[in-house]
Amino acid sequence: MVEISTSLLNIEEKKEAETIFTLEKAKCDYFHIDVMDGIFVQKDTYKKMLDLSAYIKRISNLPLDVHLMVQDVTSAIKVFSAVEPNIITFHLEACKDEKEVFEAINLIKSYNAKVGLSIKPDTKIEEIYKYLPYIHVALIMTVEPGKGGQTLITEMVDKIKTLSNYIKENNLETRNRGRWWNKFSYL
């Protein structure tokens, strides 16, 4: 089963409602909210995405898939939990140590959201293995985070295959059995 989480990073101003309703009609499964703080990544979309998320919650029943590309993961989880996202994904690289990763995982769960953990293209896939039993989504970035419209880094396909093989070899639950899924469609 394929689910589509459509990024609204480049949604056209003053056409938000029209775009959201068109995506609903097209059977989009989630709205992907790219939250950037201007520190972890260069671009800053924090306020724009918070406002857009609140707007979406007023006019749509589709779930929100919030992708935090931020340095202060804890604060962002607390702020974006107010819009009741279905999924909150954060970057492993934003955490200073394993303890901080698990604190973020537990905080997200405390808000009744699914947990996503993302890694940048240069991060070794093995670095997320220990967290797989505790999360719902593993997001392997196939581009550098923080910029829309990039070309796929083809080497990331092998990284995704490596993760898939690891999940199978270790008999971890997958989306087909209720836990894992692949996503991404950009508007």
Protein Blocks (a to p, Z undefined) as FASTA:
>chain_A
ZZddddfklgcehilmmmmmmmmmnopabdcddddehlmpmbdcklmmmmmmmmmmmmpc
bdcdddddbfblmlmmmmmmmnopabdcddfklpgbfklmmmmmmmmmmnopacdddddf
klcfklmmmmmmmpmbdcddfbdehiehiacdfklmmmmmmmmmmmmmnopacfknopac
cedddZZ
